[in-house]
């Protein structure tokens, strides 16, 4: 049987048998093995880097630098997001989008607030905290974001007289109460391990993963932060990434000196190599705490350095 006749015969046989895959395989055989997808990191920066700048100026400058994402600390807009009107939310989102930026999510969720706490034994405070975190999820979605970074070390510290297990159970209860709002808004919580110098609860990735597994819902996942990992983990950053990458939905890039990537001794080439190796596709967001170099220099040079590192990885 000639090749054309054979193809026709097999195609007819496939149709008769309902085997569409056979027809496709015969008519369009793969010419070569698929190449691995290129790793294209997405870079963002946190807006509190630009202290007292109006939002319009922030988004224009961040976009000019070459970032494509912006992470928002709610206290830079209002102490409580419940005070931010629908019109203002629309304006914030529109300004970012016109500049070519996506507001990816929120962090410093409970900073500047009062009477809210994640691990408190007070059931009323836990209920208020869950309710407010739900409001943050709605605010996040209104801005076009889908990630809530749960850091807020002071508002999660284990209080005197509370055992670690009690604190763990209390935190799980708050997060579980958030799930209906998270499901409705499409927003996820990224638990942020922080070093022991900042908090006494959830100080390393394995502890955060205990909460992730306890709640067992796709809305509660993990964030890894370079500064925090150097202060709280026993393993090198690349090893922590490889160990916990399956739950990691967000990543903070900074240096242990509290400034941006490239402003200290941390080499980001092996960090980015690990992110590529695990096929991380989330945002890499610059978060700094020491603004001494100035916001403009921090933003520009952090991005320049990260791009240089990304070019060096295999």
N, C-alpha and C positions, 0 to 999 in steps of 0.2 A: 504494500500500500504506500503510495507517495506521501510525502510530508503534508501537503495541503489536504489531501483526502483523509489522512489520519487525523488531522486537527478537526476537520468537519465531523468526522465520525465520533470522536471523543466529545466534542461540544454537544452533539445531539444526544449522546448517551448521558452526559451530565445533566442536560435539561430534563430528559425523561426520568431520571432518577432523583431529580431535585437537588443535584450536587453542584451548586453554583460555584463553590470553591474550586472544583475540578476544572471547570471551564476557564476560570480566571488563571489558574496555574498553568494551563496548557497554552492559552492565548497570550499571556503576559508573564512569562517566567522572569524571575529576578535576574538582572544582568550581573550584579555583584553584591557582596555583603554590605549591609547598611553601615554607614559611617557613624561613629558616636557623635551625639549632638554637642555642639560647641557650648562652652560654659560662658554665659554672658551675665556678669554680676549686675545687679540693680542697686544703685547707690542713693541713699537718702541722708538727711541730716535732721537733728532735733531743733525745733524752733527756739527753745529757750537759750540757745547759743547767742542769739541776737537780742540781747537784753534791751527792752524798751523800744525796739523797732516796731513800727506799725506793720500789720500783717501784709499789706500791699508791698511794702519795701522788702520784707523778708522773702516773699515768694519770687519777686522779680530778681533779687540778688542770687538766691539759691539756684534758680533756673539758669541765670547767666553763668554761674560757676560750672554748670553741667550736671547737677543732680537732677534726678527725675522724681524723687519722692521727698515728702516732708512729714516728719513725726511731730505731733503736737503735745505739749504739756498743757493740760486744761487751765492751770492757774494763770497762764499767760493771757488767757482770754477773759476768765472770770473765776472768782474763788469757787463758785458752785456752777456746774453746767446747767442746772435747772434755771439759772438766771439768764441764760443765753437764748434770745428769741429765735423763732423759726427764720425770720428775715435775716438775722445776723448769721445764722448757720449757712443759709443759702449764699450769702455774700462771701463768707470765708471760703467756701468750696469753689465758688465761681472765680474768685480772684486767683486761687491756686491753679485751677484748670486753664484759665486764660494764659497763665504764665507757662503752661506746659508741665505742671506738676500734679502728682497724685498725693493727696493727704492719705497716707497709708494707715494711720491709726494714732493711738494716744499712749502716753506713758506718764509717770509721776501722777498716777490716778488720784491718790488721796492727799497729795501735798497741799498744804494750806487749809485743809478742811479741819473741822473740829467734831468730836463726838463719834468718829467712825474708827473701827478697828477690826482686823480680820480674825484674830485669834482670841479675842476677849471672852471671858466666861459669862458676860452679860448678854442674855438672849435678845434683849431689846436692841442693844447696840449692834449685834450681829445682823438682826433683821434690817435695821436702818442702813447698815453697810451694804448688804446684798441689794437693797432697793436702790441705793445710790450708784452702785456699780452697774446696775441695770440701766440707770439714766445715762451713765457714761457710754454704755454700749449703743444706746439710741443716738446720742450725740455723735459718736464715732461713725455710725452708719450714715447720719445726715451729712457728714463731711466727705463721705465717699470712702471711708476707711473700713478695715475689717479686722484690726488687731488691737487688743487692749494689753499693754505690757504691765503686768502686776508686779511692781517693785515696792515702792512706798515702805521703806524699812521701818520707820517709826510706828506706822500704823499696823504692823504685823508682829512686832516684837512679842515674845512670850512674856507675859506679865508676872510679877511676883506671886508665888503661890499656885501657879498654873503649871502642870506637868507638860512635858513635850507632847505626850499622847493626847492630852486634853486640847492643847493648842492645835494639834493636827486635826482632830475631830471637828473643832470649831471652824477652822479654815475650810475644811471639806464641806461643812454644812452651808457656809456662805456661798461657796462656789456652786454647789448643787442647786441652791435657790435661784442662781442666775441663769440656769440652763434654758428655761423657757424663753427668756428675752434674747439670749444668744442665738437660739434656734430661729427665732422670728426675724432677727436683724441680720443674720449671717456673719456675725462678729465672733471672733475667737479670743480667748484669754491666753496670753503667753506668760507662764509663770517664770519669774526672773530670780534665779539664785543670786544672792549677794554675799559678799565676803563677811566673815565674822566681825570685822571692825565696823560694819554698818548695821548688822542686825544679828539676833540670836535665833532666827527662824528661817529655814530654807536657805542654808548657807552654802550648799553645793548642789550640783545637778542631780545626784542620786536622790537627795531628799526631795527635790521638786518632782522627780519622777515617781516617788511614792504617792504624791497627791494625784498626779496624772493617772496612775494605775488605779488608785482608790475610786476616783470619780468615773473613770472609764467612759468618757464621752469625747467625741472629736472636737468639741468646743473648748476643751481645756488641754493645752499643750505646753511647749517649753520654749524659752528664750535663752540663748547663751550670750554672755557679755565678756569681752576680753579682760577688762579691768577686774571684774569680779572673779573670773576664773584664775587669774594670777594670784589672787588673795585667798581663794577658798578651796581650790582643787589641789589634790596631791599629784595629779598627772599633768603633762604638758597640754596646752590648749588643743593642738591637733588630735591628741588621743581622746580628749573629752568630746570633741565634735564627732569623731568616728563612733564613739560608744553610744552617744545619745541622739544621733542625727535623725532617727526615725520619728521622733516627737518634736523636733526643732522646727518652729515656724517663723522665727525672727532672730536677728543677730545684731548685736551692738558692737561697733568698732570704736575702740579707744585705746589709750595707752595707760599702763599702771601709774604714770605720773599725773593722771587726771586730765591730760590734754588729748589732742586728736591723734589718729594714726600717723606715724612718721615723726611725731614730736618727742618721742622717747626712744627707749632701747628695744621695744618689742618688734620683732621681725614678722611682718605680715605675709611674707611669701609662703612659709609652711602653713600658716593659718588658712590662706586662700587655697593652697593646694588641698588641704583637708576638705574645705567646703566644696571644691570641684570634685574631689574623689567620691563624696557622698551625694553628688548631684543636687546640691542645695540650690533651690530656685527662689527663695524668699529674698527680702530686702536685707542689705547690709547698711545699717544706719549709724551715722557718726553721732556719738553722744559724749560730750565733754563736760567737765566740772570746773576746770581751771581756765578761765577766759583771759588770762593775762596776755597771751599773744595777740589778742584782738579777734573779734568775730570774723572779720573778712579774711584775715590770714589763716585762721583755723579752718575755715570752710574751704578756701582755695587749695591750701597746701595738703590738707587731709585727702581731698579728692585726687589731687595730682599724685600723691604717694600711693594711694590705693590702686590707681590705674597702672602705675609703674609695676607694682607687685603682681597685679593680675596678668600682665604681659609676660612675666617671668615663669609662670607655672607651666608644668608639662601638660 
